Structures are given as C-alpha cells and as structure tokens.
Amino acid sequence: MKSIFFFGLLAFSGWTAVATEAPQSAGVPSFESPREQVTVENWDKGGALSHWVYTHVSEVFPTAVVRRGGAILDLPVQIRPEIGALKLKKPDGSEQTLDQYIKNGAVDGCLVVHASKIVYEKYPTIERDDLHIIMSVTKAVVLAALVILEDQGKIDLEKPVENFLPELKGSDWAGTRLRDLVDMRSGMEGVETSNDAYRNPKHKQFQ
C-alpha cells in the first residue's frame, strides 16, 4: 500500500485585535455577541470572528451530526521536532519556521500523521478535543480513503460518477470520472460567494 503522508491544517483564522468600547454598566456589554455579528458575507473572512465561527459552526449553519461507526483508534505519538523546524519563505522574502508560523496565530491547529503515527501536533488557539470545522481538509481525508480502496482493487477511479451514484444518470454530472472529482477538475460551475450559497437547499453549493 502506498505510504500516505497526511498534513491537516484546521481552518486559517488570522487573528486580529477587535476593539470595543468599555461596558456601559457591569454585566451589560456594549458589543454584539459573535453570533449576532456573523453574516453570509463575513463568516470566513478571517480574524477573531471567523475563529469563533469555525468552532461554533452548528450555531450558524444547518449542521448534521454524523456518529462514528466504531471505536476510536488512538494513533501512537512519535513527535518529530524537525517538522516544526522546517522553514517557510514569506512573500517578503523573509523566512520563519513552521513552529513560528503556527505560534503567530495564523492556524488554529495543525496535525501531521505519517505511517500511522502522529509526528507533529499543535493547537495554539483551541483545545485538542474542540469541535472545529475542517473545510477542505475533508478532501484530503476522502482522497486518502479512495487511494487505499484503489490499491486494494475495490474501486476504479476511471469510472464515471454515475457508476457510484445512479441518481446522477442523465444529469450534467454524468460522464465525469471519479478521478476528476477528487482532483477538483469536474468542470462544473458553482458560485460559492452568493448570499444564499450556504442557506438555500436548492443552491449548488449547499447541495
């Protein structure tokens, strides 16, 4: 089986300071709660508000809880400090290590799993067991599972998607290879930034 190196970056939050006026009286804050500040347009724009959304997504968007299908698998921990010492080049030409980048608050959490072992793990702004939206990290998890199934001969990524989802026969998705879907090159058009993208069940992005 192919060796799978999984690098998980929990959503970027880009911490920014939020200035507020002093409370008018004890126990009566002069600012809105995070929930009242969230809109479809600003929820993922970065900063402290986005950080709040990423750990309270069920309070903002329709959410379904998917229960695990079995026991939790505890992976052995074998931290490799050299991963945190890897240097990253910034747009201005300066360098910083991965540890420094994460410590600066650009990332809520970072996990690296290699050969079924946790080799790097940091949570600068959240707790280890906090619920956190993982967004596009989902793609890496699904891809890893599909590669395993492909190695085992249980799935053919060259087959069209309707072979796996018969209800897509006759739709615009018909004929699109499963490999094109996991490579994010299906050719389908979808506007993610429209106001009802995450609230309208009929919107392509919602679906």
C-alpha positions as CSV (number, residue, x, y, z in Angstrom):
1,M,0.0,0.0,0.0
2,K,1.2,3.5,-0.8
3,S,2.6,5.4,2.2
4,I,0.2,8.2,2.9
5,F,1.5,11.4,4.4
6,F,-1.4,13.5,5.7
7,F,-1.0,17.1,6.7
8,G,-4.0,18.6,8.3
9,L,-4.4,22.3,8.7
10,L,-7.5,23.2,10.6
11,A,-9.0,26.4,9.1
12,F,-7.0,29.6,9.0
13,S,-8.3,32.2,11.4
14,G,-5.8,35.0,11.0
15,W,-6.2,36.5,14.5
16,T,-6.9,40.2,14.6
17,A,-7.5,42.5,17.5
18,V,-11.1,43.5,18.0
19,A,-11.5,47.0,19.6
20,T,-14.6,47.5,21.7
21,E,-15.8,50.3,24.0
22,A,-15.9,49.8,27.7
23,P,-19.2,48.3,29.0
24,Q,-21.8,50.9,29.9
25,S,-22.6,49.1,33.1
26,A,-21.5,46.0,34.9
27,G,-22.7,42.8,33.2
28,V,-24.1,44.8,30.2
29,P,-21.5,44.6,27.3
30,S,-21.7,47.3,24.6
31,F,-20.9,45.0,21.8
32,E,-22.9,42.4,19.9
33,S,-22.3,38.7,20.5
34,P,-20.3,36.8,17.9
35,R,-23.5,35.1,16.7
36,E,-25.2,38.5,16.0
37,Q,-22.2,39.7,14.0
38,V,-22.0,36.7,11.7
39,T,-23.3,37.1,8.1
40,V,-23.0,35.0,5.0
41,E,-20.6,37.6,3.6
42,N,-18.1,37.8,6.6
43,W,-18.1,34.4,8.3
44,D,-14.9,33.2,6.6
45,K,-13.1,36.4,6.0
46,G,-10.5,35.7,8.8
47,G,-9.9,37.3,12.2
48,A,-11.4,36.7,15.6
49,L,-15.0,36.4,14.2
50,S,-14.1,33.6,11.8
51,H,-12.2,31.8,14.6
52,W,-15.4,31.8,16.6
53,V,-17.5,30.5,13.7
54,Y,-15.0,27.7,13.0
55,T,-15.6,26.3,16.5
56,H,-19.3,27.1,16.6
57,V,-20.4,26.3,13.1
58,S,-23.6,24.4,14.3
59,E,-24.9,27.8,15.7
60,V,-24.5,29.4,12.3
61,F,-25.3,26.9,9.5
62,P,-27.6,23.9,9.2
63,T,-25.5,21.0,10.6
64,A,-25.9,17.3,10.9
65,V,-24.0,15.1,13.4
66,V,-22.6,12.0,11.8
67,R,-21.8,9.5,14.5
68,R,-18.7,7.4,14.2
69,G,-19.1,3.8,13.0
70,G,-16.9,2.1,15.6
71,A,-14.4,2.6,18.3
72,I,-11.9,5.4,18.4
73,L,-8.5,4.5,17.1
74,D,-5.8,6.1,19.2
75,L,-2.7,6.6,17.0
76,P,0.7,6.3,18.6
77,V,2.6,9.6,19.1
78,Q,6.1,9.9,17.9
79,I,6.8,13.6,17.6
80,R,9.5,14.7,15.1
81,P,10.8,18.1,16.1
82,E,12.4,18.6,12.7
83,I,9.0,19.1,11.2
84,G,8.4,22.2,13.3
85,A,11.8,23.4,12.3
86,L,11.0,23.4,8.6
87,K,11.5,26.9,7.2
88,L,8.8,28.6,5.2
89,K,9.5,31.6,2.8
90,K,7.1,34.5,3.2
91,P,6.1,36.8,0.3
92,D,8.5,39.5,1.5
93,G,11.4,37.0,1.2
94,S,11.9,36.5,4.9
95,E,11.8,33.0,6.5
96,Q,10.1,31.5,9.5
97,T,9.8,28.0,10.8
98,L,6.6,26.1,10.8
99,D,6.5,26.3,14.7
100,Q,6.8,30.1,14.4
101,Y,4.1,30.4,11.7
102,I,1.7,28.4,13.8
103,K,2.5,30.2,17.1
104,N,1.8,33.6,15.4
105,G,-1.9,32.6,15.3
106,A,-2.4,32.0,11.6
107,V,-3.6,28.5,12.3
108,D,-6.0,27.1,14.9
109,G,-4.4,23.6,14.8
110,C,-2.0,21.5,12.8
111,L,-1.7,17.8,12.8
112,V,0.7,15.6,10.7
113,V,0.2,11.9,10.5
114,H,2.9,9.7,8.9
115,A,3.0,5.9,8.7
116,S,0.0,5.7,11.1
117,K,1.8,7.8,13.8
118,I,1.2,11.4,15.0
119,V,4.5,13.1,14.2
120,Y,3.5,16.7,14.7
121,E,0.6,18.2,16.7
122,K,0.0,21.8,17.7
123,Y,-3.2,23.6,18.9
124,P,-2.3,27.3,19.5
125,T,-5.8,28.7,19.8
126,I,-8.1,25.7,20.6
127,E,-8.2,22.7,22.8
128,R,-7.2,19.2,21.5
129,D,-10.8,17.9,21.7
130,D,-12.6,21.0,20.4
131,L,-15.1,20.6,17.6
132,H,-13.7,22.5,14.6
133,I,-14.9,22.8,11.0
134,I,-12.3,21.2,8.7
135,M,-13.5,22.6,5.4
136,S,-11.2,21.4,2.6
137,V,-9.2,19.1,4.8
138,T,-12.2,16.8,4.1
139,K,-10.9,16.4,0.6
140,A,-7.6,15.0,1.8
141,V,-9.3,12.5,4.1
142,V,-11.6,11.3,1.3
143,L,-8.7,11.1,-1.2
144,A,-6.6,9.1,1.2
145,A,-9.5,6.6,1.7
146,L,-10.1,6.3,-2.1
147,V,-6.4,5.7,-2.7
148,I,-6.5,2.8,-0.2
149,L,-9.5,1.4,-1.9
150,E,-7.9,1.7,-5.3
151,D,-4.7,-0.1,-4.0
152,Q,-7.0,-2.9,-2.8
153,G,-8.7,-3.1,-6.2
154,K,-12.1,-2.2,-4.7
155,I,-12.7,0.9,-6.7
156,D,-11.8,2.2,-10.2
157,L,-11.3,6.0,-10.2
158,E,-11.5,6.0,-14.0
159,K,-15.2,5.1,-14.0
160,P,-17.9,7.8,-14.3
161,V,-19.6,9.1,-11.2
162,E,-23.0,7.6,-12.1
163,N,-21.5,4.2,-11.6
164,F,-21.4,5.0,-7.9
165,L,-24.4,7.4,-7.7
166,P,-27.0,6.1,-10.1
167,E,-29.2,9.1,-9.4
168,L,-26.8,11.2,-11.4
169,K,-27.5,9.4,-14.7
170,G,-28.9,11.9,-17.2
171,S,-27.6,14.9,-15.2
172,D,-24.8,17.3,-16.0
173,W,-22.5,15.2,-13.8
174,A,-22.9,12.1,-16.0
175,G,-19.7,11.0,-17.7
176,T,-17.5,12.8,-15.2
177,R,-14.8,10.4,-13.9
178,L,-14.4,9.9,-10.2
179,R,-10.8,10.8,-10.6
180,D,-11.8,14.2,-12.0
181,L,-13.9,14.8,-8.9
182,V,-11.2,14.0,-6.4
183,D,-8.8,16.1,-8.5
184,M,-11.3,19.0,-8.3
185,R,-11.5,19.4,-12.1
186,S,-15.0,18.2,-12.8
187,G,-15.7,21.3,-15.0
188,M,-18.9,22.1,-13.1
189,E,-19.7,25.7,-12.5
190,G,-20.7,26.9,-9.0
191,V,-20.6,30.3,-7.4
192,E,-19.7,29.9,-3.7
193,T,-19.9,33.6,-2.7
194,S,-23.6,34.3,-3.5
195,N,-25.7,35.3,-0.5
196,D,-27.7,32.0,-0.3
197,A,-24.9,29.6,-1.1
198,Y,-25.0,28.1,2.4
199,R,-28.6,28.6,3.3
200,N,-30.6,27.7,0.2
201,P,-31.1,23.9,-0.2
202,K,-31.6,24.4,-3.9
203,H,-28.2,26.2,-4.4
204,K,-25.5,24.1,-6.0
205,Q,-23.0,25.0,-3.2
206,F,-25.4,24.0,-0.5
207,Q,-26.0,20.6,-2.1
